[in-house]
Amino acid sequence: MKQAISSFIGGIKGWKRSKKVFTAIIALIAIIAVKVLSAQFLYTEIGYKPVETDEEFRMALSVSPFTATGFEKGYTYEYEGRQITNIEELEQLYIDKGATEMYVRIATKRHVTDKDETDGVVDTNANVHTFDQAIELCKLAAKLNIPINPEVMCAYTYMDMETQQAPRFDEYPEIYALQNGKDWSELSLEEIETVLYAYGKFLATEILNTGCTVDNWNLGNEANFGFAGVSLGLKTAVNPKLENVADFARYVAPLFAPSWLEKNIWQYNAKEFAAVKAGILDAYNELGIDSSNVKFSTHIATVVMTPNACARYFNCLAKNGYQVDTAGISYYPSAPSMYMDSSILFKKTVMTINKKCGVPVFIGEFSYPSGEMSGAFAGWNKATKGYANTEEGQAAIYKDVVEWGKTHGVIGIRYWAADYEDWGTMPMFNFDENKHGTPKEILLLNIK
């Protein structure tokens, strides 16, 4: 045996350098593939201890960015004989069903425009996340006496794990002046921090002046690959190499090269987050509002991440100046992911973040289909083990995720776009041809 091994090693030494490199790459891929495949089936809670927190579980069922425009288009709803014809009545229903906070997603675009376009290109997000619309939702939260959770994207109209725009501040003269005539892509990290601090202070001041309460601020929407213009695929003076990185890197870097993400994106984003946070906290101070219990989070998609990559993300932020109080994640069980059983990926992600980051998890986006998905989300039809894509399965998985989460370091969940018909079979309502929504089984549940 010893002679055979020696002969094998000797043979390798005789290979050309290119063959050695190729073989090493294949071997590395094989090792990682075996690791990923084995992780599909290895799940245990032995030795796991959830993060301790005194925070109340956040049932974040809320109107979405699309609800107001839905009512403008003629949508109506009902619940056990109760007729709902405006956004206030719908949010009140959610409160009656146990919601403990509202939600608002905010882009840097300030005002609604006539067309759903950005730079002449159709943009379905162009007029649903504006500052003006956000302020109206904050006023509603104040009226209904429910805290609101702002998601501060620092993108012009939209960002998520697949796409992102840099922020634009030309509609905010005092903030825009801080760019000194430069395009956002030309700014250094220090210059970006100056602008983001001012924006955070302005935004928080305007939001808090509506009389609403904010206990939790979320910075970024699925910010795995960038924030505020320092992002994979965007031109930025902070790291010029990001502009020409191929899109497929979003699907391979978390698995094969999380250290590259740490070095080239995450460390810079941490400083951007910290600048926005500093501005927000200074707004509290100047308004004389106590901020000692205010919490900050960042929200990432998990379908492209391993549990360890998620933990590395939040730890990298902490190492570079932005320690989250809560780790925000998206969990869409029926979406394509690297795990055959999405519930195992979800549970391992939560437990790994608890263990390695020492913070609880908030599920910032969750939903599950009650029937076949089609159109842009035709690929989101994967049934999770034990839960059919039916109304009963939709209700059961929501209930079970909440119950498991409450004993495993999860401090809240937001069911995403519960009243949005264009979300396929994901909403909590069925819709007829007259744009009228009636509750599915999931909404009839008493989950608190």
Kinemage of the C-alpha trace (Angstrom):
@kinemage 1
@onewidth
@group {chain A} dominant
@subgroup {mainchain}
@vectorlist {calphas} color= white
{ca met a 1} P 0.000 0.000 0.000
{ca lys a 2} L 2.782 2.407 0.970
{ca gln a 3} L 4.544 1.701 -2.313
{ca ala a 4} L 1.334 2.327 -4.299
{ca ile a 5} L 0.765 5.673 -2.572
{ca ser a 6} L 4.373 6.698 -3.171
{ca ser a 7} L 4.048 5.752 -6.832
{ca phe a 8} L 0.814 7.761 -7.142
{ca ile a 9} L 2.386 10.866 -5.585
{ca gly a 10} L 5.397 10.486 -7.841
{ca gly a 11} L 3.121 10.377 -10.849
{ca ile a 12} L 1.412 13.584 -9.805
{ca lys a 13} L 4.758 15.352 -9.496
{ca gly a 14} L 5.368 14.568 -13.125
{ca trp a 15} L 2.204 16.270 -14.323
{ca lys a 16} L 2.308 19.584 -16.145
{ca arg a 17} L 1.412 22.623 -14.041
{ca ser a 18} L -1.833 23.217 -15.953
{ca lys a 19} L -2.964 19.666 -15.257
{ca lys a 20} L -2.181 20.054 -11.558
{ca val a 21} L -4.187 23.279 -11.357
{ca phe a 22} L -7.133 21.776 -13.219
{ca thr a 23} L -7.118 18.687 -11.020
{ca ala a 24} L -6.914 20.797 -7.863
{ca ile a 25} L -9.926 22.830 -8.972
{ca ile a 26} L -11.933 19.692 -9.746
{ca ala a 27} L -10.974 18.216 -6.385
{ca leu a 28} L -12.015 21.412 -4.563
{ca ile a 29} L -15.366 21.477 -6.357
{ca ala a 30} L -15.910 17.799 -5.505
{ca ile a 31} L -15.144 18.412 -1.822
{ca ile a 32} L -17.545 21.348 -1.663
{ca ala a 33} L -20.212 19.409 -3.561
{ca val a 34} L -19.958 16.515 -1.099
{ca lys a 35} L -20.152 18.976 1.790
{ca val a 36} L -23.252 20.669 0.377
{ca leu a 37} L -24.965 17.379 -0.448
{ca ser a 38} L -24.267 15.934 2.983
{ca ala a 39} L -25.595 19.102 4.599
{ca gln a 40} L -28.936 18.411 2.909
{ca phe a 41} L -29.558 15.515 5.246
{ca leu a 42} L -27.513 16.308 8.361
{ca tyr a 43} L -29.738 18.186 10.781
{ca thr a 44} L -29.547 18.099 14.539
{ca glu a 45} L -30.311 20.411 17.410
{ca ile a 46} L -27.951 18.650 19.796
{ca gly a 47} L -25.905 21.259 21.639
{ca tyr a 48} L -27.942 24.138 20.211
{ca lys a 49} L -29.068 26.920 22.546
{ca pro a 50} L -31.257 29.728 21.202
{ca val a 51} L -30.215 33.332 21.713
{ca glu a 52} L -31.898 34.802 24.762
{ca thr a 53} L -33.915 37.956 24.177
{ca asp a 54} L -36.501 39.929 26.107
{ca glu a 55} L -38.015 41.296 22.887
{ca glu a 56} L -41.662 40.442 22.244
{ca phe a 57} L -42.299 38.294 19.162
{ca arg a 58} L -43.048 40.626 16.258
{ca met a 59} L -46.094 39.582 14.240
{ca ala a 60} L -45.387 41.947 11.352
{ca leu a 61} L -48.426 41.265 9.168
{ca ser a 62} L -48.870 44.575 7.365
{ca val a 63} L -50.060 46.372 4.302
{ca ser a 64} L -47.369 46.255 1.613
{ca pro a 65} L -45.836 48.795 -0.795
{ca phe a 66} L -48.548 47.803 -3.295
{ca thr a 67} L -51.629 48.116 -1.083
{ca ala a 68} L -52.346 51.823 -1.546
{ca thr a 69} L -52.135 51.613 -5.335
{ca gly a 70} L -54.313 48.500 -5.166
{ca phe a 71} L -57.125 50.471 -3.584
{ca glu a 72} L -56.629 53.183 -6.214
{ca lys a 73} L -57.177 50.492 -8.872
{ca gly a 74} L -60.454 49.412 -7.286
{ca tyr a 75} L -59.487 46.483 -5.056
{ca thr a 76} L -61.708 45.673 -2.071
{ca tyr a 77} L -61.612 42.997 0.631
{ca glu a 78} L -63.835 41.304 3.137
{ca tyr a 79} L -63.389 39.320 6.322
{ca glu a 80} L -66.317 37.432 7.874
{ca gly a 81} L -68.841 39.992 6.642
{ca arg a 82} L -66.592 42.976 7.287
{ca gln a 83} L -66.190 45.078 4.133
{ca ile a 84} L -62.799 46.743 3.617
{ca thr a 85} L -62.447 49.587 1.135
{ca asn a 86} L -59.339 51.514 2.222
{ca ile a 87} L -55.830 51.007 3.545
{ca glu a 88} L -56.680 52.025 7.119
{ca glu a 89} L -59.444 49.438 7.375
{ca leu a 90} L -57.150 46.729 6.005
{ca glu a 91} L -54.338 47.538 8.424
{ca gln a 92} L -56.871 47.536 11.267
{ca leu a 93} L -57.886 44.014 10.221
{ca tyr a 94} L -54.270 42.919 10.454
{ca ile a 95} L -53.993 44.498 13.907
{ca asp a 96} L -57.130 42.650 14.984
{ca lys a 97} L -55.487 39.446 13.721
{ca gly a 98} L -52.474 40.005 15.975
{ca ala a 99} L -50.148 42.307 14.034
{ca thr a 100} L -47.771 44.193 16.339
{ca glu a 101} L -46.152 46.503 13.767
{ca met a 102} L -46.596 48.083 10.341
{ca tyr a 103} L -44.019 48.154 7.573
{ca val a 104} L -42.799 50.632 4.979
{ca arg a 105} L -40.154 50.204 2.282
{ca ile a 106} L -38.446 53.466 1.298
{ca ala a 107} L -36.453 54.335 -1.818
{ca thr a 108} L -34.626 57.628 -2.348
{ca lys a 109} L -37.050 58.689 -5.084
{ca arg a 110} L -39.032 61.447 -3.401
{ca his a 111} L -42.203 62.047 -5.403
{ca val a 112} L -44.595 59.948 -7.490
{ca thr a 113} L -44.287 60.632 -11.228
{ca asp a 114} L -46.718 60.208 -14.112
{ca lys a 115} L -45.148 57.071 -15.582
{ca asp a 116} L -43.828 53.846 -14.099
{ca glu a 117} L -40.457 54.433 -15.712
{ca thr a 118} L -36.908 55.122 -14.634
{ca asp a 119} L -34.635 56.745 -17.205
{ca gly a 120} L -37.116 55.865 -19.953
{ca val a 121} L -37.244 52.169 -19.010
{ca val a 122} L -40.351 50.501 -17.575
{ca asp a 123} L -39.904 50.144 -13.808
{ca thr a 124} L -42.726 48.528 -11.829
{ca asn a 125} L -41.139 49.834 -8.627
{ca ala a 126} L -40.919 53.438 -9.834
{ca asn a 127} L -43.934 54.715 -7.911
{ca val a 128} L -44.530 52.432 -4.935
{ca his a 129} L -41.589 53.142 -2.593
{ca thr a 130} L -41.286 56.924 -2.696
{ca phe a 131} L -40.541 59.126 0.304
{ca asp a 132} L -43.950 60.824 0.023
{ca gln a 133} L -45.774 57.493 0.158
{ca ala a 134} L -43.658 56.387 3.107
{ca ile a 135} L -44.612 59.460 5.103
{ca glu a 136} L -48.313 58.747 4.523
{ca leu a 137} L -47.898 55.217 5.890
{ca cys a 138} L -46.044 56.589 8.918
{ca lys a 139} L -48.941 58.961 9.559
{ca leu a 140} L -51.318 55.995 9.373
{ca ala a 141} L -49.193 54.040 11.861
{ca ala a 142} L -49.334 57.008 14.233
{ca lys a 143} L -53.116 57.200 13.866
{ca leu a 144} L -53.538 53.479 14.540
{ca asn a 145} L -51.021 53.620 17.396
{ca ile a 146} L -48.870 50.792 16.032
{ca pro a 147} L -45.064 50.897 15.634
{ca ile a 148} L -43.744 50.987 12.081
{ca asn a 149} L -40.649 49.208 10.734
{ca pro a 150} L -38.967 51.286 7.984
{ca glu a 151} L -36.863 49.453 5.415
{ca val a 152} L -34.366 52.059 4.218
{ca met a 153} L -33.120 50.813 0.836
{ca cys a 154} L -30.777 53.684 -0.107
{ca ala a 155} L -31.558 52.806 -3.729
{ca tyr a 156} L -33.347 55.083 -6.196
{ca thr a 157} L -36.471 52.942 -6.666
{ca tyr a 158} L -35.529 49.372 -5.697
{ca met a 159} L -32.975 46.780 -4.611
{ca asp a 160} L -32.936 43.067 -3.803
{ca met a 161} L -30.460 40.188 -4.084
{ca glu a 162} L -30.705 40.155 -7.885
{ca thr a 163} L -30.703 43.830 -8.789
{ca gln a 164} L -29.894 47.169 -7.259
{ca gln a 165} L -29.824 50.835 -8.127
{ca ala a 166} L -27.552 53.406 -6.569
{ca pro a 167} L -29.266 56.153 -4.545
{ca arg a 168} L -30.109 59.524 -6.060
{ca phe a 169} L -30.528 62.669 -3.977
{ca asp a 170} L -31.199 65.369 -6.570
{ca glu a 171} L -34.708 65.797 -5.108
{ca tyr a 172} L -33.128 66.643 -1.725
{ca pro a 173} L -31.111 69.841 -2.413
{ca glu a 174} L -29.307 70.068 0.929
{ca ile a 175} L -28.253 66.429 0.802
{ca tyr a 176} L -27.370 66.529 -2.908
{ca ala a 177} L -25.083 69.524 -2.302
{ca leu a 178} L -22.862 67.252 -0.212
{ca gln a 179} L -21.900 65.372 -3.400
{ca asn a 180} L -20.120 68.517 -4.616
{ca gly a 181} L -21.264 68.012 -8.202
{ca lys a 182} L -20.019 64.421 -8.405
{ca asp a 183} L -22.020 61.472 -9.668
{ca trp a 184} L -22.655 58.845 -6.980
{ca ser a 185} L -20.323 56.427 -8.767
{ca glu a 186} L -17.461 58.930 -8.387
{ca leu a 187} L -17.711 59.334 -4.625
{ca ser a 188} L -15.153 57.898 -2.236
{ca leu a 189} L -16.335 55.832 0.722
{ca glu a 190} L -15.776 58.782 3.056
{ca glu a 191} L -17.853 61.055 0.807
{ca ile a 192} L -20.620 58.436 0.644
{ca glu a 193} L -20.655 58.176 4.437
{ca thr a 194} L -21.131 61.947 4.722
{ca val a 195} L -24.160 61.885 2.409
{ca leu a 196} L -25.698 58.785 3.990
{ca tyr a 197} L -25.377 60.266 7.465
{ca ala a 198} L -27.277 63.369 6.307
{ca tyr a 199} L -29.939 61.253 4.594
{ca gly a 200} L -30.403 59.044 7.660
{ca lys a 201} L -30.849 62.100 9.864
{ca phe a 202} L -33.277 63.750 7.439
{ca leu a 203} L -35.332 60.588 6.920
{ca ala a 204} L -35.617 59.769 10.614
{ca thr a 205} L -36.534 63.359 11.458
{ca glu a 206} L -39.356 63.416 8.905
{ca ile a 207} L -40.636 59.977 9.923
{ca leu a 208} L -40.584 60.676 13.664
{ca asn a 209} L -42.238 64.059 13.132
{ca thr a 210} L -45.352 62.229 11.895
{ca gly a 211} L -45.825 61.046 15.476
{ca cys a 212} L -45.198 57.390 14.710
{ca thr a 213} L -43.023 55.083 16.805
{ca val a 214} L -40.070 53.197 15.335
{ca asp a 215} L -38.633 50.409 17.479
{ca asn a 216} L -36.772 48.655 14.648
{ca trp a 217} L -34.982 50.107 11.621
{ca asn a 218} L -34.005 47.820 8.745
{ca leu a 219} L -31.278 49.053 6.401
{ca gly a 220} L -31.255 47.501 2.936
{ca asn a 221} L -33.464 44.960 1.204
{ca glu a 222} L -31.777 41.595 0.586
{ca ala a 223} L -28.423 43.350 0.807
{ca asn a 224} L -26.276 40.229 0.232
{ca phe a 225} L -24.413 41.800 -2.665
{ca gly a 226} L -24.330 45.476 -1.885
{ca phe a 227} L -25.872 48.579 -0.430
{ca ala a 228} L -26.084 52.243 -1.417
{ca gly a 229} L -24.283 51.836 -4.715
{ca val a 230} L -21.303 49.801 -3.489
{ca ser a 231} L -22.699 46.692 -5.058
{ca leu a 232} L -21.913 43.825 -7.360
{ca gly a 233} L -22.358 45.007 -10.956
{ca leu a 234} L -22.438 48.752 -10.248
{ca lys a 235} L -19.814 51.342 -11.083
{ca thr a 236} L -18.262 52.772 -7.925
{ca ala a 237} L -15.008 54.520 -7.077
{ca val a 238} L -15.012 52.671 -3.748
{ca asn a 239} L -14.109 49.436 -5.545
{ca pro a 240} L -13.887 49.771 -9.358
{ca lys a 241} L -13.632 46.009 -9.908
{ca leu a 242} L -17.289 45.510 -8.881
{ca glu a 243} L -18.693 47.012 -12.082
{ca asn a 244} L -17.613 44.168 -14.343
{ca val a 245} L -18.383 41.210 -12.096
{ca ala a 246} L -20.776 38.821 -13.852
{ca asp a 247} L -24.273 38.347 -12.427
{ca phe a 248} L -23.758 34.623 -11.893
{ca ala a 249} L -21.332 35.538 -9.100
{ca arg a 250} L -24.420 36.047 -6.932
{ca tyr a 251} L -25.023 32.316 -7.069
{ca val a 252} L -21.466 31.010 -6.692
{ca ala a 253} L -19.599 33.530 -4.521
{ca pro a 254} L -21.505 32.748 -1.280
{ca leu a 255} L -20.696 29.072 -1.761
{ca phe a 256} L -17.151 29.202 -3.102
{ca ala a 257} L -15.801 32.624 -2.149
{ca pro a 258} L -17.483 34.329 0.822
{ca ser a 259} L -14.091 35.806 1.697
{ca trp a 260} L -14.160 37.669 -1.654
{ca leu a 261} L -17.531 39.169 -0.703
{ca glu a 262} L -16.164 40.162 2.700
{ca lys a 263} L -13.166 41.888 1.174
{ca asn a 264} L -14.803 43.519 -1.848
{ca ile a 265} L -18.334 44.409 -0.731
{ca trp a 266} L -19.385 43.641 2.833
{ca gln a 267} L -16.679 45.592 4.654
{ca tyr a 268} L -17.628 48.759 2.750
{ca asn a 269} L -21.357 48.218 3.228
{ca ala a 270} L -20.807 47.977 6.991
{ca lys a 271} L -19.468 51.522 7.038
{ca glu a 272} L -22.370 52.729 4.883
{ca phe a 273} L -24.888 51.116 7.243
{ca ala a 274} L -23.117 52.679 10.209
{ca ala a 275} L -23.338 56.142 8.626
{ca val a 276} L -27.113 55.843 8.073
{ca lys a 277} L -27.548 54.553 11.621
{ca ala a 278} L -25.546 57.457 13.074
{ca gly a 279} L -27.760 59.938 11.238
{ca ile a 280} L -30.924 58.227 12.451
{ca leu a 281} L -29.774 58.225 16.069
{ca asp a 282} L -28.799 61.907 15.886
{ca ala a 283} L -32.341 62.668 14.722
{ca tyr a 284} L -33.720 61.016 17.863
{ca asn a 285} L -31.302 63.054 19.966
{ca glu a 286} L -32.210 66.390 18.354
{ca leu a 287} L -35.937 65.644 18.653
{ca gly a 288} L -35.517 64.707 22.304
{ca ile a 289} L -36.827 61.161 21.742
{ca asp a 290} L -35.289 58.320 23.737
{ca ser a 291} L -33.420 55.924 21.415
{ca ser a 292} L -31.961 53.602 24.060
{ca asn a 293} L -34.197 50.699 23.003
{ca val a 294} L -34.168 51.359 19.262
{ca lys a 295} L -32.826 48.395 17.288
{ca phe a 296} L -31.134 48.102 13.903
{ca ser a 297} L -31.120 45.274 11.395
{ca thr a 298} L -30.070 44.334 7.901
{ca his a 299} L -31.984 41.888 5.745
{ca ile a 300} L -30.540 39.295 3.331
{ca ala a 301} L -31.885 36.563 1.042
{ca thr a 302} L -31.016 33.017 2.115
{ca val a 303} L -31.748 30.981 -1.043
{ca val a 304} L -28.253 31.693 -2.402
{ca met a 305} L -26.440 31.485 0.938
{ca thr a 306} L -25.172 28.658 3.093
{ca pro a 307} L -25.863 28.987 6.835
{ca asn a 308} L -22.165 29.706 7.418
{ca ala a 309} L -22.103 32.385 4.695
{ca cys a 310} L -25.051 34.109 6.399
{ca ala a 311} L -23.191 34.134 9.710
{ca arg a 312} L -20.038 35.424 8.017
{ca tyr a 313} L -22.047 38.266 6.496
{ca phe a 314} L -23.375 39.554 9.810
{ca asn a 315} L -20.044 39.024 11.559
{ca cys a 316} L -18.231 40.940 8.809
{ca leu a 317} L -20.609 43.860 9.315
{ca ala a 318} L -19.955 43.796 13.052
{ca lys a 319} L -16.193 43.640 12.553
{ca asn a 320} L -16.362 46.730 10.328
{ca gly a 321} L -18.568 48.924 12.498
{ca tyr a 322} L -22.196 47.841 12.113
{ca gln a 323} L -23.338 45.369 14.756
{ca val a 324} L -26.930 44.383 14.036
{ca asp a 325} L -29.313 43.853 16.936
{ca thr a 326} L -31.335 41.480 14.776
{ca ala a 327} L -30.321 39.471 11.706
{ca gly a 328} L -32.967 39.884 9.017
{ca ile a 329} L -33.566 37.156 6.426
{ca ser a 330} L -35.971 36.268 3.625
{ca tyr a 331} L -37.465 32.776 3.780
{ca tyr a 332} L -39.477 31.627 0.771
{ca pro a 333} L -39.886 27.848 1.168
{ca ser a 334} L -41.140 27.242 -2.383
{ca ala a 335} L -38.381 29.227 -4.140
{ca pro a 336} L -35.447 27.408 -5.802
{ca ser a 337} L -32.548 26.964 -3.383
{ca met a 338} L -29.487 24.811 -2.840
{ca tyr a 339} L -31.348 22.543 -0.399
{ca met a 340} L -33.969 20.023 -1.463
{ca asp a 341} L -35.762 20.537 1.854
{ca ser a 342} L -35.933 24.285 2.354
{ca ser a 343} L -36.976 23.924 5.983
{ca ile a 344} L -33.601 22.380 6.824
{ca leu a 345} L -31.769 25.306 5.205
{ca phe a 346} L -33.973 27.742 7.129
{ca lys a 347} L -33.529 26.061 10.499
{ca lys a 348} L -29.783 25.606 10.110
{ca thr a 349} L -29.451 29.247 9.053
{ca val a 350} L -31.297 30.484 12.139
{ca met a 351} L -29.332 28.257 14.500
{ca thr a 352} L -25.984 29.138 12.895
{ca ile a 353} L -26.671 32.882 13.159
{ca asn a 354} L -27.757 32.428 16.778
{ca lys a 355} L -24.597 30.501 17.602
{ca lys a 356} L -21.961 32.377 15.607
{ca cys a 357} L -23.356 35.930 15.709
{ca gly a 358} L -25.123 35.955 19.045
{ca val a 359} L -28.221 37.740 17.725
{ca pro a 360} L -31.827 36.678 17.100
{ca val a 361} L -33.327 36.368 13.622
{ca phe a 362} L -36.260 38.261 12.124
{ca ile a 363} L -37.945 36.797 9.041
{ca gly a 364} L -38.355 39.969 7.016
{ca glu a 365} L -40.075 38.222 4.096
{ca phe a 366} L -42.058 34.987 4.123
{ca ser a 367} L -44.841 33.516 2.012
{ca tyr a 368} L -45.964 30.188 0.589
{ca pro a 369} L -48.209 29.320 -2.386
{ca ser a 370} L -51.706 27.930 -1.984
{ca gly a 371} L -51.705 26.716 -5.592
{ca glu a 372} L -49.609 26.727 -8.736
{ca met a 373} L -47.429 29.776 -9.308
{ca ser a 374} L -47.031 31.179 -12.829
{ca gly a 375} L -45.577 34.111 -14.727
{ca ala a 376} L -42.451 35.679 -13.230
{ca phe a 377} L -42.673 33.288 -10.269
{ca ala a 378} L -43.372 30.080 -12.202
{ca gly a 379} L -40.265 28.518 -10.655
{ca trp a 380} L -41.569 29.019 -7.114
{ca asn a 381} L -43.616 25.826 -7.009
{ca lys a 382} L -41.367 23.617 -4.888
{ca ala a 383} L -43.483 21.987 -2.197
{ca thr a 384} L -41.801 21.805 1.199
{ca lys a 385} L -41.857 18.366 2.783
{ca gly a 386} L -45.090 17.979 4.715
{ca tyr a 387} L -46.780 21.018 3.196
{ca ala a 388} L -48.717 20.801 -0.064
{ca asn a 389} L -49.183 23.900 -2.211
{ca thr a 390} L -52.775 24.231 -1.056
{ca glu a 391} L -54.636 26.582 1.262
{ca glu a 392} L -54.237 24.028 4.051
{ca gly a 393} L -50.497 23.645 3.380
{ca gln a 394} L -50.017 27.411 3.204
{ca ala a 395} L -51.707 27.891 6.568
{ca ala a 396} L -49.907 24.978 8.211
{ca ile a 397} L -46.366 26.002 7.237
{ca tyr a 398} L -46.945 29.585 8.392
{ca lys a 399} L -48.227 28.356 11.758
{ca asp a 400} L -45.366 25.873 12.160
{ca val a 401} L -42.636 28.372 11.223
{ca val a 402} L -43.985 30.786 13.845
{ca glu a 403} L -44.193 28.100 16.537
{ca trp a 404} L -40.709 26.710 15.789
{ca gly a 405} L -39.253 30.195 15.615
{ca lys a 406} L -40.542 31.264 19.009
{ca thr a 407} L -38.409 28.569 20.677
{ca his a 408} L -35.405 28.837 18.350
{ca gly a 409} L -34.101 32.388 18.377
{ca val a 410} L -36.554 33.916 15.898
{ca ile a 411} L -38.131 37.147 17.177
{ca gly a 412} L -40.633 37.875 14.434
{ca ile a 413} L -42.035 37.233 10.977
{ca arg a 414} L -43.497 39.355 8.183
{ca tyr a 415} L -45.844 37.622 5.751
{ca trp a 416} L -44.945 39.371 2.523
{ca ala a 417} L -47.612 41.223 0.470
{ca ala a 418} L -50.575 39.406 2.007
{ca asp a 419} L -53.110 41.430 -0.013
{ca tyr a 420} L -51.299 41.736 -3.388
{ca glu a 421} L -53.052 39.840 -6.207
{ca asp a 422} L -50.054 39.969 -8.561
{ca trp a 423} L -48.215 37.790 -6.029
{ca gly a 424} L -49.843 34.752 -7.631
{ca thr a 425} L -51.164 32.243 -5.089
{ca met a 426} L -49.005 33.630 -2.267
{ca pro a 427} L -51.477 36.180 -0.772
{ca met a 428} L -53.783 35.531 2.182
{ca phe a 429} L -56.778 36.393 -0.013
{ca asn a 430} L -58.467 34.813 -3.020
{ca phe a 431} L -59.486 37.335 -5.683
{ca asp a 432} L -62.409 37.278 -8.090
{ca glu a 433} L -62.751 39.015 -11.467
{ca asn a 434} L -64.020 42.151 -9.710
{ca lys a 435} L -60.789 42.631 -7.739
{ca his a 436} L -62.494 41.539 -4.541
{ca gly a 437} L -60.481 39.587 -1.982
{ca thr a 438} L -61.902 36.959 0.366
{ca pro a 439} L -59.785 35.336 3.111
{ca lys a 440} L -57.941 32.074 2.673
{ca glu a 441} L -57.516 29.606 5.506
{ca ile a 442} L -54.190 31.192 6.491
{ca leu a 443} L -55.874 34.494 7.378
{ca leu a 444} L -58.620 32.743 9.319
{ca leu a 445} L -56.019 31.212 11.639
{ca asn a 446} L -55.565 32.790 15.042
{ca ile a 447} L -51.763 33.109 15.072
{ca lys a 448} L -50.378 35.538 17.653
